[in-house]
Amino acid sequence: MNKESLYKIAKINNKEKIVLVKYGNFYKSFESDAILLWGLFGYRIIDGKASFPLSVFGSVVSKLNRLGISVVVVNNENDTNYYTAMKENTYNEYSTDIMNKYETDGKISEIKSLVEDKIKSSFVNYDKLREFLNTL
């Protein structure tokens, strides 16, 4: 079974925990958990995945647990570890806030790109765009 499938199976049973999958010297997460890692640690998301090196695993899990986010680590098909946060589960709160920020940042980036393209194609577009934005 591939690692992404292991993630999905673990996530079904651990919806309010972040699931990490070990890939050699790295840990990866997918989908909404990748976005959570992006928001909390600044890890880049590439193809819906965020990863970090084994060397920072302890500090990542420690911070997540301090924030009230439990962690499930899938090493392979028959080897899963659980790190339970000692305080009330805050996964959903952080997930919702960070997901909103991620979506907002994506929309802003898309608009920036469109504006840059229009201004580069004709500087006249600058005045039109500025005028339009001032009407909002």
Steps between C-alpha positions, in 0.01 A plus 500: 500500500640843413570766763223737392247216539636435850443869576140486379421190704655650813316829442160326481544382857674816625308793354593740781870412508779587265628194315865478396648227283869411519685503167862406568657805668185712463146519628225598259142599541225549246190705430368701795779376729757636253324837514513486880878443485525792258311730734673399821857445377523666159571175316444526127221304339596323180243289319275497808779377730710665769810338639774558753821318593526234766738726694218742599238235577525543878454876490208473255315244712578692818358825358192325362435336837546833683241649266258218582545306176557125528721328244482161331820377336480224243839337458374216280190285456523330840684766700314808625587723796270740686603824673205630699473867592466562872237769466168546323502409132540815288552331163172624351551859613850522358400310188207733425700819559801384300288362216331840467839673493633253242200555273521877544872504424436291189233741376720802568787336314273426204375861488856635529605287206206618289570865586870462417416342163253776411735782598794340318291466183402867508570768756160653412349205685648637823265799499203280408577251776555773756174665404314171524650412839405840638135431414491189721 
